[in-house]
Amino acid sequence: MDNRVIQLDESNIDQVIALEKLCFAYHWTSEQFRLGLRDGAYTVLGFFDKGILTGYLAFSLIEDEMEILNLAVHPKCRRQGIGTSLLKQAFRICRETGIAKSFLDVKESNKGALNLYKKFGYNQIGIRKKYYPDTRENALLFRYDFK
Ligand SMILES: CC(C)(COP(=O)(O)OP(=O)(O)OC[C@H]1O[C@@H](n2cnc3c(N)ncnc32)[C@H](O)[C@@H]1OP(=O)(O)O)[C@@H](O)C(=O)NCCC(=O)NCCS
């Protein structure tokens, strides 16, 4: 296990929001994170490099399903395996808690994320036309089955 990956709580929200703003034009708010963390709707993992949050992954666990809600790595720290470390830890949690399947959606143009998810074994199961409110881009829907 990569000990630079830890589970985040409400005390990390400001760092997560700063990273969100760097990574997405249309980003989550502090309140969305706070409510999700407080009522246990999401699990958020963070990757720390010398005490600085350089990546995070938010997902939900509902019954036997995991859904990836958000994944972002600091623009200056990409292609160093941070996204991979975060996903590996999420998969470990899923296997330990008996999760059967995982879903996610991703913008059709987001080749980096598509490559990463495919490397983890996700398969495309559908498409939602003009799904994203910011760009009206298509969403590609992916699924992974934990064996
Ligand atoms: C997508 C993202 C999270 C990937 O994080 P990362 O830490 O750079 O990913 P990794 O270094 O673990 O990459 C693992 C593999 O994914 C693929 N990959 C990642 N970024 C890629 C890119 N820009 N182009 C092509 N392939 C890419 C590669 O196969 C890579 O392996 P390699 O570097 O050995 O070739 C990051 O680019 C990011 O934050 N993007 C902006 C936010 C975003 O789009 N989030 C996803 C929302 S669904």
The ligand as a Gaussian input file, in Angstrom:
#p B3LYP/6-31G(d) Opt

LIG

0 1
 C       -6.782000      11.916000     -15.472000
 C       -5.765000      12.193000     -14.347000
 C       -6.478000      12.053000     -13.018000
 C       -4.631000      11.155000     -14.447000
 O       -3.791000      11.280000     -13.308000
 P       -2.230000      10.917000     -13.360000
 O       -1.706000      10.912000     -11.978000
 O       -1.554000      11.781000     -14.344000
 O       -2.298000       9.407000     -13.930000
 P       -1.119000       8.322000     -13.875000
 O        0.215000       8.986000     -13.850000
 O       -1.422000       7.347000     -12.789000
 O       -1.335000       7.643000     -15.314000
 C       -1.542000       6.254000     -15.471000
 C       -1.803000       5.967000     -16.929000
 O       -2.990000       6.635000     -17.385000
 C       -2.795000       7.056000     -18.755000
 N       -2.748000       8.519000     -18.840000
 C       -2.775000       9.403000     -17.809000
 N       -2.741000      10.672000     -18.286000
 C       -2.680000      10.568000     -19.622000
 C       -2.631000      11.534000     -20.673000
 N       -2.617000      12.863000     -20.430000
 N       -2.602000      11.082000     -21.964000
 C       -2.625000       9.781000     -22.230000
 N       -2.657000       8.796000     -21.277000
 C       -2.697000       9.206000     -20.005000
 C       -1.468000       6.476000     -19.180000
 O       -1.725000       5.185000     -19.686000
 C       -0.718000       6.432000     -17.864000
 O        0.339000       5.526000     -17.849000
 P        1.796000       6.000000     -18.375000
 O        2.093000       7.336000     -17.750000
 O        2.687000       4.889000     -17.897000
 O        1.666000       6.077000     -19.871000
 C       -5.138000      13.620000     -14.480000
 O       -4.688000      13.798000     -15.802000
 C       -6.088000      14.758000     -14.169000
 O       -6.213000      15.177000     -13.018000
 N       -6.772000      15.292000     -15.187000
 C       -7.685000      16.435000     -14.988000
 C       -8.910000      16.025000     -14.212000
 C       -9.641000      14.886000     -14.872000
 O       -9.815000      14.858000     -16.085000
 N      -10.111000      13.922000     -14.058000
 C      -10.837000      12.760000     -14.514000
 C      -12.284000      13.037000     -14.451000
 S      -13.198000      11.597000     -14.969000

